[in-house]
Amino acid sequence: MCTMIAHQVKILGCGKSGADWFEVREANVSYDHPYELSLEHALNIDFVNEALGPGARVAVELSIEGARQLVKTIQAVLAQADQQGVLEDRPLAAVTSPARTGA
């Protein structure tokens, strides 16, 4: 049975599909049937940029325990960065990094 549980959140990030990086603007999060994972239901996350079409997508399917561990780990990393005083969303100066140029 489909759960029909799905939410979308606007985000700022980058995703890699094949050899190319693209701007990620949304994350679609659902708890429903996975496409590939051999479970009846899974936590499914699609990182997308709808403006770029269906190819601008990175999909992840997680078991319940895997999803819970990921949430805990993300929270722990953010808490540690906050404790160290380095938690910020600050744009970089207009310098092109090797990762952005493919070098």
NUROLO-905552 format. One record per atom (N, C-alpha, C): residue in three letters; residue number from 1; x, y, z; atom name. Coordinates in steps of 0.001 Angstrom, whole numbers, plus 500000, padded with zeros to 6 digits. Layout:
BEGIN
ALA:NUM:X:Y:Z:CA
...
//
This chain:
BEGIN
MET:1:500826:498825:500000:N
MET:1:500000:500000:500000:CA
MET:1:500878:501248:500000:C
CYS:2:500565:502191:499137:N
CYS:2:501313:503447:499077:CA
CYS:2:500963:504301:500284:C
THR:3:501966:504936:500864:N
THR:3:501715:505774:502036:CA
THR:3:501288:507178:501647:C
MET:4:501705:507647:500479:N
MET:4:501410:508998:500014:CA
MET:4:502017:510065:500930:C
ILE:5:503066:509723:501675:N
ILE:5:503741:510679:502550:CA
ILE:5:504877:511302:501759:C
ALA:6:504771:512595:501489:N
ALA:6:505796:513285:500709:CA
ALA:6:505819:514760:501087:C
HIS:7:507026:515299:501197:N
HIS:7:507221:516714:501496:CA
HIS:7:508318:517246:500578:C
GLN:8:508248:518540:500282:N
GLN:8:509313:519185:499515:CA
GLN:8:509832:520359:500332:C
VAL:9:511140:520551:500294:N
VAL:9:511763:521667:500991:CA
VAL:9:512697:522381:500017:C
LYS:10:512693:523704:500066:N
LYS:10:513620:524504:499267:CA
LYS:10:514968:524465:499973:C
ILE:11:516036:524220:499216:N
ILE:11:517373:524149:499793:CA
ILE:11:518359:524850:498872:C
LEU:12:519556:525061:499357:N
LEU:12:520658:525574:498555:CA
LEU:12:521775:524558:498646:C
GLY:13:522192:524030:497514:N
GLY:13:523251:523039:497518:CA
GLY:13:523681:522705:496107:C
CYS:14:524523:521717:495980:N
CYS:14:524987:521201:494695:CA
CYS:14:524902:519687:494731:C
GLY:15:524621:519112:493593:N
GLY:15:524566:517667:493463:CA
GLY:15:525351:517231:492245:C
LYS:16:525795:515992:492251:N
LYS:16:526558:515462:491132:CA
LYS:16:525805:514303:490515:C
SER:17:525620:514380:489220:N
SER:17:524974:513318:488467:CA
SER:17:525889:512992:487304:C
GLY:18:526470:511807:487300:N
GLY:18:527474:511484:486283:CA
GLY:18:528715:512321:486516:C
ALA:19:529206:512948:485475:N
ALA:19:530419:513757:485592:CA
ALA:19:530118:515214:485931:C
ASP:20:528847:515595:485934:N
ASP:20:528487:517002:486057:CA
ASP:20:527870:517354:487407:C
TRP:21:528240:518528:487916:N
TRP:21:527628:519108:489104:CA
TRP:21:526516:520040:488655:C
PHE:22:525483:520181:489479:N
PHE:22:524407:521122:489205:CA
PHE:22:523888:521694:490518:C
GLU:23:523287:522879:490422:N
GLU:23:522705:523512:491597:CA
GLU:23:521470:522725:492032:C
VAL:24:521358:522444:493323:N
VAL:24:520203:521768:493889:CA
VAL:24:519353:522825:494596:C
ARG:25:518077:522865:494238:N
ARG:25:517176:523874:494797:CA
ARG:25:516079:523295:495684:C
GLU:26:515791:522019:495521:N
GLU:26:514740:521382:496303:CA
GLU:26:515185:519988:496739:C
ALA:27:514585:519545:497826:N
ALA:27:514709:518147:498231:CA
ALA:27:513292:517618:498412:C
ASN:28:512998:516533:497738:N
ASN:28:511729:515843:497891:CA
ASN:28:511967:514657:498816:C
VAL:29:511261:514626:499922:N
VAL:29:511448:513572:500922:CA
VAL:29:510129:512819:501052:C
SER:30:510202:511500:500898:N
SER:30:508992:510694:501013:CA
SER:30:509277:509422:501788:C
TYR:31:508215:508854:502325:N
TYR:31:508276:507518:502911:CA
TYR:31:507279:506693:502120:C
ASP:32:507799:505870:501243:N
ASP:32:506942:505125:500337:CA
ASP:32:507746:503974:499735:C
HIS:33:507231:503378:498685:N
HIS:33:507926:502277:498031:CA
HIS:33:509203:502790:497362:C
PRO:34:510345:502133:497625:N
PRO:34:511564:502503:496912:CA
PRO:34:511561:501918:495505:C
TYR:35:512377:502479:494662:N
TYR:35:512508:501981:493295:CA
TYR:35:513474:500804:493232:C
GLU:36:514607:500917:493925:N
GLU:36:515686:499928:493813:CA
GLU:36:515919:499128:495092:C
LEU:37:515832:499760:496251:N
LEU:37:516109:499101:497531:CA
LEU:37:515082:498001:497785:C
SER:38:515552:496839:498204:N
SER:38:514678:495675:498389:CA
SER:38:513938:495712:499725:C
LEU:39:513130:496738:499913:N
LEU:39:512276:496877:501089:CA
LEU:39:510886:497292:500623:C
GLU:40:509881:496984:501425:N
GLU:40:508515:497400:501082:CA
GLU:40:508377:498920:501078:C
HIS:41:508968:499587:502097:N
HIS:41:508944:501040:502198:CA
HIS:41:510337:501520:502595:C
ALA:42:510641:502752:502231:N
ALA:42:511931:503345:502568:CA
ALA:42:511768:504855:502660:C
LEU:43:512745:505506:503265:N
LEU:43:512811:506956:503217:CA
LEU:43:513524:507300:501917:C
ASN:44:512848:508042:501066:N
ASN:44:513374:508365:499746:CA
ASN:44:513649:509863:499681:C
ILE:45:514836:510239:499232:N
ILE:45:515191:511647:499103:CA
ILE:45:515659:511888:497674:C
ASP:46:515037:512857:497022:N
ASP:46:515461:513296:495700:CA
ASP:46:515942:514733:495830:C
PHE:47:517208:514954:495544:N
PHE:47:517767:516297:495498:CA
PHE:47:517640:516749:494052:C
VAL:48:516925:517846:493803:N
VAL:48:516589:518216:492432:CA
VAL:48:516744:519713:492177:C
ASN:49:516774:520029:490888:N
ASN:49:516630:521391:490403:CA
ASN:49:515603:521305:489290:C
GLU:50:514346:521514:489630:N
GLU:50:513261:521340:488672:CA
GLU:50:513423:522227:487441:C
ALA:51:514069:523378:487600:N
ALA:51:514264:524291:486476:CA
ALA:51:515175:523699:485404:C
LEU:52:516016:522724:485773:N
LEU:52:516946:522104:484825:CA
LEU:52:516406:520824:484198:C
GLY:53:515203:520407:484594:N
GLY:53:514609:519209:484006:CA
GLY:53:514914:517955:484798:C
PRO:54:514412:516805:484320:N
PRO:54:514508:515554:485074:CA
PRO:54:515929:515018:485253:C
GLY:55:516891:515435:484440:N
GLY:55:518262:514949:484596:CA
GLY:55:518989:515557:485773:C
ALA:56:518480:516663:486317:N
ALA:56:519122:517333:487455:CA
ALA:56:518550:516751:488742:C
ARG:57:518976:515525:489037:N
ARG:57:518402:514780:490159:CA
ARG:57:519422:513812:490731:C
VAL:58:519472:513765:492040:N
VAL:58:520237:512747:492754:CA
VAL:58:519264:512083:493716:C
ALA:59:519047:510781:493563:N
ALA:59:518077:510051:494378:CA
ALA:59:518789:509151:495380:C
VAL:60:518204:509062:496585:N
VAL:60:518735:508200:497644:CA
VAL:60:517557:507479:498287:C
GLU:61:517697:506180:498489:N
GLU:61:516694:505382:499191:CA
GLU:61:517361:504788:500433:C
LEU:62:516753:505000:501598:N
LEU:62:517356:504568:502854:CA
LEU:62:516409:503688:503659:C
SER:63:516989:502706:504345:N
SER:63:516213:501941:505308:CA
SER:63:515831:502868:506457:C
ILE:64:514861:502454:507247:N
ILE:64:514456:503273:508396:CA
ILE:64:515636:503529:509318:C
GLU:65:516353:502472:509669:N
GLU:65:517508:502635:510568:CA
GLU:65:518589:503491:509925:C
GLY:66:518841:503289:508647:N
GLY:66:519832:504107:507951:CA
GLY:66:519443:505575:507955:C
ALA:67:518165:505865:507734:N
ALA:67:517684:507250:507746:CA
ALA:67:517842:507862:509135:C
ARG:68:517482:507106:510164:N
ARG:68:517619:507626:511538:CA
ARG:68:519080:507887:511894:C
GLN:69:519961:506980:511494:N
GLN:69:521391:507182:511764:CA
GLN:69:521930:508388:510990:C
LEU:70:521473:508570:509772:N
LEU:70:521904:509730:508984:CA
LEU:70:521468:511028:509653:C
VAL:71:520211:511096:510114:N
VAL:71:519723:512295:510803:CA
VAL:71:520571:512577:512039:C
LYS:72:520845:511553:512850:N
LYS:72:521665:511726:514049:CA
LYS:72:523066:512216:513688:C
THR:73:523637:511658:512640:N
THR:73:524997:512028:512242:CA
THR:73:525045:513459:511725:C
ILE:74:524057:513847:510932:N
ILE:74:523994:515240:510457:CA
ILE:74:523882:516188:511645:C
GLN:75:523007:515878:512593:N
GLN:75:522848:516732:513777:CA
GLN:75:524150:516809:514581:C
ALA:76:524854:515693:514714:N
ALA:76:526112:515675:515460:CA
ALA:76:527181:516531:514771:C
VAL:77:527269:516431:513457:N
VAL:77:528261:517221:512718:CA
VAL:77:527951:518706:512846:C
LEU:78:526681:519083:512686:N
LEU:78:526309:520495:512807:CA
LEU:78:526540:521018:514222:C
ALA:79:526246:520197:515235:N
ALA:79:526492:520598:516628:CA
ALA:79:527975:520796:516889:C
GLN:80:528805:519912:516356:N
GLN:80:530252:520042:516552:CA
GLN:80:530780:521298:515853:C
ALA:81:530306:521571:514640:N
ALA:81:530722:522790:513934:CA
ALA:81:530278:524031:514695:C
ASP:82:529077:523987:515281:N
ASP:82:528570:525109:516072:CA
ASP:82:529435:525314:517314:C
GLN:83:529782:524228:517997:N
GLN:83:530630:524313:519194:CA
GLN:83:531988:524912:518868:C
GLN:84:532497:524610:517678:N
GLN:84:533799:525130:517273:CA
GLN:84:533708:526543:516704:C
GLY:85:532483:527069:516583:N
GLY:85:532297:528429:516088:CA
GLY:85:532484:528575:514589:C
VAL:86:532334:527480:513860:N
VAL:86:532536:527538:512407:CA
VAL:86:531252:527263:511623:C
LEU:87:530102:527204:512304:N
LEU:87:528831:526919:511639:CA
LEU:87:528304:528206:511009:C
GLU:88:528344:528252:509687:N
GLU:88:527901:529460:508982:CA
GLU:88:527579:529124:507533:C
ASP:89:526720:529912:506949:N
ASP:89:526442:529867:505506:CA
ASP:89:526945:531187:504950:C
ARG:90:528228:531258:504683:N
ARG:90:528832:532497:504204:CA
ARG:90:529370:532253:502804:C
PRO:91:528931:533060:501831:N
PRO:91:529439:532868:500463:CA
PRO:91:530957:533062:500393:C
LEU:92:531586:532269:499548:N
LEU:92:533012:532419:499314:CA
LEU:92:533273:533657:498485:C
ALA:93:534483:534175:498578:N
ALA:93:534887:535271:497701:CA
ALA:93:534862:534762:496270:C
ALA:94:534868:535656:495340:N
ALA:94:534781:535294:493908:CA
ALA:94:536065:534657:493424:C
VAL:95:536401:533510:493993:N
VAL:95:537576:532750:493596:CA
VAL:95:537095:531391:493086:C
THR:96:537573:530981:491935:N
THR:96:537177:529703:491377:CA
THR:96:538076:528619:491929:C
SER:97:537461:527629:492575:N
SER:97:538241:526526:493140:CA
SER:97:538477:525469:492074:C
PRO:98:539508:524630:492231:N
PRO:98:539751:523541:491266:CA
PRO:98:538556:522616:491128:C
ALA:99:537795:522382:492227:N
ALA:99:536639:521493:492160:CA
ALA:99:535561:522064:491251:C
ARG:100:535431:523381:491173:N
ARG:100:534410:524014:490363:CA
ARG:100:534803:524074:488878:C
THR:101:536092:524053:488614:N
THR:101:536534:524124:487222:CA
THR:101:536785:522760:486618:C
GLY:102:536766:521726:487457:N
GLY:102:537024:520374:486960:CA
GLY:102:538503:520062:486871:C
ALA:103:539376:520957:487381:N
ALA:103:540830:520734:487324:CA
ALA:103:541271:519742:488355:C
//
